[in-house]
Amino acid sequence: MPQIDYYFATLSPYCYLAGERLESVAAKHGAAVNYKPFDILTAFGRTGGVPPKDRHISRIEYRAQELPRQAKKLGMPFNLKPAHWPTNGAPAAYAFIAAQNAGGGDLGKLAHIITRCVWAEEKDIAEDSVIRACLEETGFDPALADSGLLVGAETYARNLEDAVENGVFGAPFYIIGDQRFWGQDRIEDIDLHLAGKL
């Protein structure tokens, strides 16, 4: 069974735009998805990237056009300047890791809903009530928001180290064997790769 290591960031608009398309592709090919939430802002600093607010104006202006354009293309609601961005994405990542360890719900949907809260619903994913609602909506025990915080923090930090070591410099980022795919617009390429066509 092929495995897709999916490095995602709870604050990433591009992870939001990925939706649940990766999960559909994985199911089509019988592939397993290994979710690896990580600290994208720290990764930027360690891999030659720059946080969005510090980028050259040409990049900022392009991002302001490209994100709404992609959202429209995908038929997804999108707010370019959400009320709660940036915020602390770690608590939601820790809860995701707790859910991953506990099992019993839909991890792909959880990853999507967390990012949807930021980019379409004007919710603060650093708030306990928002995290609990995300867990409940995806079939997990809401109490996971308060459990496994130490394990969550350790895993989150380890995922960052794994990301840097494995050549990850953005999110969403997908690794299948020795093949790397960066961006929500590369999910079609993942489909073709798993089909043996790319």
BELNORKA-V973372 format. One record per helix or strand of 2 or more residues. SS is the DSSP state (h for helix, s for strand). FROM is the first residue (numbers start at 1). LEN is the number of residues. If there is no record, write none. Layout:
SS&FROM&LEN / SS&FROM&LEN
//
This chain:
s&3&6 / h&13&6 / h&21&9 / s&32&6 / h&40&7 / h&52&3 / h&57&18 / h&90&13 / h&107&13 / h&128&10 / h&142&5 / h&149&17 / s&173&4 / s&179&4 / h&184&11
//
